[in-house]
Amino acid sequence: MSEKKPGFFKRLFGGQVETPPPQPVKPDLGPIAPNHPISPEPPEPLTEDPIIEPSQVASVDEPSEHELPPEDDREPPSDSETPDDDFPPGPPETDPDYVDDLEDTPGPQPAPSAPAPAVEQPVEETKPRGSWFSRLASGLKRSSDQLGGSIAGIFTRRKLDDETLEDLEDVLIQADLGIDTATAITESLRRDRYERDVSAEDVRGVLAQEVEKVLKPVAQPLQIDTGQKPFIILMVGVNGTGKTTTIGKLTQKLTAEGRSVMMAAGDTFRAAAIEQLQVWGERTGTPVISKPAGSDASGLAYEAVERATAEKRDVLIIDTAGRLQNRDELMGELEKIIRVIKKLSPDAPHAVLLTLDATTGQNALSQVEIFGKRAGVTGLVMTKLDGTARGGILVAIANRFGLPVHFIGVGEGVDDLEPFSASDFARAIAGDTQA
Ligand SMILES: Nc1nc2c(ncn2[C@@H]2O[C@H](COP(=O)(O)OP(=O)(O)OP(=O)(O)O)[C@@H](O)[C@H]2O)c(=O)[nH]1
């Protein structure tokens, strides 16, 4: 944590750190609370003195009817992996009988606020920060280096002929840009420069142009409809993709804009996620609705909507447990959370944001497809673009689904999440590091 951190553009396109294939994600607080790592092991009771003000965090401490589910040790998916049947059971609401019962009963009443569990105050790191573009470029450097290196290898003193175009197409597909974009780029070069000398620089220029063309329509800011009080945002995604961290960063942005926000610790499956949100709550002066780990997430969402409505909050952001998109019962649980929210606010959730881990590669396409169908995803947040060689996947996703991309993340820090800019991303992935 003491390492000097380069700027954003530099981290997006400049990190030399080898990124291993997707690993089981260790829940930790990263830079939020660097001195207080949270163990990925089954949650231990917190023993330190409470630091969070009782008024800041609303903990709904009803005794759970259900056993605490086993800690979620599912691995994030890789391209080749398909989930097997060995996963531990999901939260209680994944039990169909339980789901039916809960849907038939009115939502639980909010319990009185109680002091939050003890969470150590986050320690803000002071690091030199570059511009967003420099940090973006730095983060995407592995992607751009890989692409740039391969392109340079193809176009060293070679005319643009069929063979070079085929080689280039292969390189672009391997960089996860998708067949359509790869073809668009090679066709553009064929049209304008066939049989002429072409430099790697020329090719990178065309790459940046074509990537920007694909990304421009999807680069849309997250619009908060002020007519909705609260504007309800549901955060969904596969395990460890950055939902909780993104909620914290987003809350920081929204509160800095003067909005009153409430967070709901709907990832009741992972104790660390609840604590993580509580840290963000303390940091941003935002109340966090929570229940003990293992509680029903739908009931919590219901209470959070009631509470945020009663308090006339501008925005309510609801976290959810990570789930693999092809675990049918877990996706059914997500649908149930949405149905329960609609009982109180028929048009809600007003935004369903899917977090995608850029290091996942091609599996992200299936995540967008299935979460889109089952949870009505309205926008995307791509995290962990720092240090991955697979940043091109965002282009393939944009091309295939056309869903708005609201934010991208290039690190764990609060200012490592920024609204998505098509031209910055295109320049960064093409290896243009000039801010
Ligand atoms: N390098 C990097 N790490 C990130 C980024 N966003 C989140 N992380 C880290 O990724 C890890 C998982 O993030 P979480 O926010 O806990 O993910 P989650 O989706 O809530 O996880 P589950 O609750 O298990 O589904 C944490 O260590 C974060 O600090 C990013 O943009 N870059």
The ligand as a MOL file (V3000), in Angstrom:
LIG
                    3D

  0  0  0     0  0            999 V3000
M  V30 BEGIN CTAB
M  V30 COUNTS 32 34 0 0 0
M  V30 BEGIN ATOM
M  V30 1 N -7.5330 -3.5650 -8.9970 0
M  V30 2 C -8.8160 -3.2780 -8.7940 0
M  V30 3 N -9.4620 -3.8670 -7.7930 0
M  V30 4 C -10.7680 -3.5820 -7.6140 0
M  V30 5 C -11.4790 -2.6850 -8.4590 0
M  V30 6 N -12.7810 -2.6410 -8.0310 0
M  V30 7 C -12.8630 -3.4670 -6.9570 0
M  V30 8 N -11.6550 -4.0300 -6.6920 0
M  V30 9 C -11.3030 -4.9940 -5.6460 0
M  V30 10 O -11.9440 -6.2170 -5.9340 0
M  V30 11 C -12.2130 -6.9240 -4.7420 0
M  V30 12 C -13.6790 -7.3490 -4.7080 0
M  V30 13 O -14.4660 -6.1830 -4.6540 0
M  V30 14 P -15.8770 -6.1920 -3.9200 0
M  V30 15 O -16.4200 -4.8010 -4.0490 0
M  V30 16 O -15.7900 -6.7900 -2.5740 0
M  V30 17 O -16.6590 -7.1790 -4.8700 0
M  V30 18 P -18.1590 -7.7170 -4.7330 0
M  V30 19 O -18.6740 -7.8240 -6.1190 0
M  V30 20 O -18.9390 -6.8590 -3.8060 0
M  V30 21 O -17.8750 -9.1330 -4.1150 0
M  V30 22 P -18.9340 -10.2570 -3.6170 0
M  V30 23 O -19.7190 -9.6280 -2.5310 0
M  V30 24 O -18.0810 -11.3940 -3.1680 0
M  V30 25 O -19.7400 -10.6220 -4.7880 0
M  V30 26 C -11.8570 -5.9790 -3.6090 0
M  V30 27 O -10.5790 -6.3350 -3.1410 0
M  V30 28 C -11.8180 -4.6160 -4.2830 0
M  V30 29 O -10.9710 -3.7060 -3.6390 0
M  V30 30 C -10.7480 -2.0770 -9.5460 0
M  V30 31 O -11.2580 -1.3070 -10.3720 0
M  V30 32 N -9.4180 -2.4210 -9.6570 0
M  V30 END ATOM
M  V30 BEGIN BOND
M  V30 1 1 1 2
M  V30 2 2 2 3
M  V30 3 1 2 32
M  V30 4 1 3 4
M  V30 5 2 4 5
M  V30 6 1 4 8
M  V30 7 1 5 6
M  V30 8 1 5 30
M  V30 9 2 6 7
M  V30 10 1 7 8
M  V30 11 1 8 9
M  V30 12 1 9 10
M  V30 13 1 9 28
M  V30 14 1 10 11
M  V30 15 1 11 12
M  V30 16 1 11 26
M  V30 17 1 12 13
M  V30 18 1 13 14
M  V30 19 2 14 15
M  V30 20 1 14 16
M  V30 21 1 14 17
M  V30 22 1 17 18
M  V30 23 2 18 19
M  V30 24 1 18 20
M  V30 25 1 18 21
M  V30 26 1 21 22
M  V30 27 2 22 23
M  V30 28 1 22 24
M  V30 29 1 22 25
M  V30 30 1 26 27
M  V30 31 1 26 28
M  V30 32 1 28 29
M  V30 33 2 30 31
M  V30 34 1 30 32
M  V30 END BOND
M  V30 END CTAB
M  END
